[in-house]
Amino acid sequence: MKRKNVAVILTVATVLGTMMGSMPVQAAKSEDEEITLTMIDHTSEDIKIEWEDSVVEGFMEEHPNVTIEVQRMSMDDYTQTIATKFASDDAPDIFVEDSSTLPIYIKNGYVADITDTDAVGRMTEGACEALSQDGKVYALPVSSNSYVVTYNKTVFEDAGITEVPKTAEEFYADCDKLKEAGYTPIELGYKDTWVLMGDFQTDYINNVLTKDPEAVTKLQDRSEKWADSEEWKAVVERLKERYSNANADPFGTDWASACTALATGECGMILNGDWTSNNAAAYGDVSDFGAFALPVTDNADDAKIAKLAGGQGYCLNANSENLDMAKEFLNYMTSDGCVENYIENCNEVCLVDGASAENATGSLADVMDLRENNSVVYTGVVNFDNEFSDAVLDCLSDYLLSDSDADTALKALDTEFDRIAGK
């Protein structure tokens, strides 16, 4: 997903760190005193929003003196907004951070250590690893995502596709079948720039990082070059090949429109995180969707997904006047009732210990099967840091919108990464 310039956040963090150093310690509040907690999130999934709202309402019913004010915004605006709020002394009590940006907030003392909360104690082993530092947990992940191809079962059936492709040859043969049947094979919603990164990640997370967990880090510290890697070149080439099997105007199509096309049977597939079916479910029946691992070779055994640890989670403002109550909110979020509600309605893998998805349907059933039988556990860096991420999106956009080849794109990426790294 698209991130903003990390330099901006670092500058904000430094300024706010100085401001917070002089803040007085807040006295504990009595149990009947009116408390307001603020929470900011960037989820765009209607199903997830409904679940989150139900958690907020349930918590307030159990704590009549507490009001939780929730603000939602787009992913593209989120990182900069949170940084600005910390800089202007308007930081929320509860907010969501990604494993790639969380270290900045930890370094500057913005996020509370939640290791000893009941909520963290309820998580499955390793769930919080990517959101921890020096043995302390700083964010609570409720779910774990994998990057897959989500497809419309009815469309596949109508195009004469009787089973999901397991090799690259089968994948592109199925694209041809979908075209012949009058369907767009792949729908791309690149008007929302994070969707391009999600498409790219569906390939590189599963096919590069599982072989070299430090691949992203090496590109960013410049110990390796894009142009020297045959694997990164193959990922970039495959991106363009899929682009040639996509809708007519990917950069003029937004994410909601892409999900609508999948749900209404205008297209066959979307490549992105396994949350795709939740988004598409707003326009169709979740049971109509399935999922499979993107095949990139002609060896069926190579088609695997990375089983990721929690990559983002709920953080608490370390300087909140109501930190203890915010911790209670996280505890409530992982209570049995909230977890049961999540499993029943959110159609995602839940990381709370004991959570079961045995009655899963649609794409979640397929994702659970893939995670059980065709997955590689991965807990390393997934996302490019902010400015590097912007460079990837800019270079890939230029590449897809032009006649340039992969070698040209890789050279452009190296030029931008060298500039950002000061090399």
Secondary structure in CASP SS format (residue, H / E / C, confidence):
PFRMAT SS
TARGET T0000
AUTHOR 0000-0000-0000
METHOD secondary structure of the structure
MODEL  1
M C 1.00
K C 1.00
R C 1.00
K C 1.00
N C 1.00
V H 1.00
A H 1.00
V H 1.00
I H 1.00
L H 1.00
T H 1.00
V H 1.00
A H 1.00
T H 1.00
V H 1.00
L H 1.00
G H 1.00
T H 1.00
M H 1.00
M H 1.00
G H 1.00
S C 1.00
M C 1.00
P C 1.00
V C 1.00
Q C 1.00
A C 1.00
A C 1.00
K C 1.00
S C 1.00
E C 1.00
D C 1.00
E C 1.00
E C 1.00
I E 1.00
T E 1.00
L E 1.00
T E 1.00
M E 1.00
I E 1.00
D E 1.00
H C 1.00
T C 1.00
S C 1.00
E C 1.00
D H 1.00
I H 1.00
K H 1.00
I H 1.00
E H 1.00
W H 1.00
E H 1.00
D H 1.00
S H 1.00
V H 1.00
V H 1.00
E H 1.00
G H 1.00
F H 1.00
M H 1.00
E H 1.00
E H 1.00
H C 1.00
P C 1.00
N C 1.00
V E 1.00
T E 1.00
I E 1.00
E E 1.00
V E 1.00
Q E 1.00
R E 1.00
M C 1.00
S C 1.00
M H 1.00
D H 1.00
D H 1.00
Y H 1.00
T H 1.00
Q H 1.00
T H 1.00
I H 1.00
A H 1.00
T H 1.00
K H 1.00
F H 1.00
A H 1.00
S C 1.00
D C 1.00
D C 1.00
A C 1.00
P C 1.00
D C 1.00
I E 1.00
F E 1.00
V E 1.00
E E 1.00
D E 1.00
S C 1.00
S C 1.00
T C 1.00
L H 1.00
P H 1.00
I H 1.00
Y H 1.00
I H 1.00
K H 1.00
N C 1.00
G C 1.00
Y C 1.00
V E 1.00
A C 1.00
D C 1.00
I C 1.00
T C 1.00
D C 1.00
T C 1.00
D H 1.00
A H 1.00
V H 1.00
G H 1.00
R C 1.00
M E 1.00
T C 1.00
E C 1.00
G C 1.00
A C 1.00
C C 1.00
E H 1.00
A H 1.00
L H 1.00
S E 1.00
Q E 1.00
D C 1.00
G C 1.00
K E 1.00
V E 1.00
Y C 1.00
A C 1.00
L E 1.00
P C 1.00
V C 1.00
S E 1.00
S E 1.00
N C 1.00
S C 1.00
Y E 1.00
V E 1.00
V E 1.00
T E 1.00
Y E 1.00
N E 1.00
K H 1.00
T H 1.00
V H 1.00
F H 1.00
E H 1.00
D H 1.00
A C 1.00
G C 1.00
I C 1.00
T C 1.00
E C 1.00
V C 1.00
P C 1.00
K C 1.00
T C 1.00
A H 1.00
E H 1.00
E H 1.00
F H 1.00
Y H 1.00
A H 1.00
D H 1.00
C H 1.00
D H 1.00
K H 1.00
L H 1.00
K H 1.00
E H 1.00
A C 1.00
G C 1.00
Y C 1.00
T E 1.00
P E 1.00
I E 1.00
E C 1.00
L C 1.00
G C 1.00
Y C 1.00
K C 1.00
D C 1.00
T H 1.00
W H 1.00
V H 1.00
L H 1.00
M H 1.00
G H 1.00
D H 1.00
F H 1.00
Q H 1.00
T H 1.00
D H 1.00
Y H 1.00
I H 1.00
N H 1.00
N H 1.00
V H 1.00
L H 1.00
T C 1.00
K C 1.00
D C 1.00
P C 1.00
E C 1.00
A H 1.00
V H 1.00
T H 1.00
K H 1.00
L H 1.00
Q H 1.00
D H 1.00
R C 1.00
S C 1.00
E C 1.00
K C 1.00
W H 1.00
A H 1.00
D H 1.00
S C 1.00
E H 1.00
E H 1.00
W H 1.00
K H 1.00
A H 1.00
V H 1.00
V H 1.00
E H 1.00
R H 1.00
L H 1.00
K H 1.00
E H 1.00
R H 1.00
Y H 1.00
S C 1.00
N C 1.00
A E 1.00
N C 1.00
A C 1.00
D C 1.00
P H 1.00
F H 1.00
G H 1.00
T C 1.00
D C 1.00
W H 1.00
A H 1.00
S H 1.00
A H 1.00
C H 1.00
T H 1.00
A H 1.00
L H 1.00
A H 1.00
T C 1.00
G C 1.00
E C 1.00
C E 1.00
G E 1.00
M E 1.00
I E 1.00
L E 1.00
N E 1.00
G E 1.00
D C 1.00
W C 1.00
T H 1.00
S H 1.00
N H 1.00
N H 1.00
A H 1.00
A C 1.00
A C 1.00
Y C 1.00
G C 1.00
D C 1.00
V H 1.00
S H 1.00
D H 1.00
F E 1.00
G E 1.00
A E 1.00
F E 1.00
A C 1.00
L C 1.00
P C 1.00
V C 1.00
T C 1.00
D C 1.00
N C 1.00
A H 1.00
D H 1.00
D H 1.00
A C 1.00
K C 1.00
I E 1.00
A E 1.00
K E 1.00
L E 1.00
A C 1.00
G C 1.00
G C 1.00
Q E 1.00
G E 1.00
Y E 1.00
C E 1.00
L E 1.00
N E 1.00
A C 1.00
N C 1.00
S C 1.00
E C 1.00
N C 1.00
L H 1.00
D H 1.00
M H 1.00
A H 1.00
K H 1.00
E H 1.00
F H 1.00
L H 1.00
N H 1.00
Y H 1.00
M H 1.00
T C 1.00
S C 1.00
D H 1.00
G H 1.00
C H 1.00
V H 1.00
E H 1.00
N H 1.00
Y H 1.00
I H 1.00
E H 1.00
N H 1.00
C H 1.00
N C 1.00
E C 1.00
V E 1.00
C E 1.00
L C 1.00
V E 1.00
D C 1.00
G C 1.00
A C 1.00
S C 1.00
A C 1.00
E C 1.00
N C 1.00
A C 1.00
T C 1.00
G H 1.00
S H 1.00
L H 1.00
A H 1.00
D H 1.00
V H 1.00
M H 1.00
D H 1.00
L H 1.00
R H 1.00
E H 1.00
N H 1.00
N C 1.00
S E 1.00
V E 1.00
V E 1.00
Y E 1.00
T C 1.00
G C 1.00
V C 1.00
V C 1.00
N C 1.00
F C 1.00
D C 1.00
N H 1.00
E H 1.00
F H 1.00
S H 1.00
D H 1.00
A H 1.00
V H 1.00
L H 1.00
D H 1.00
C H 1.00
L H 1.00
S H 1.00
D H 1.00
Y H 1.00
L H 1.00
L C 1.00
S C 1.00
D C 1.00
S C 1.00
D C 1.00
A H 1.00
D H 1.00
T H 1.00
A H 1.00
L H 1.00
K H 1.00
A H 1.00
L H 1.00
D H 1.00
T H 1.00
E H 1.00
F H 1.00
D H 1.00
R H 1.00
I H 1.00
A H 1.00
G C 1.00
K C 1.00
END
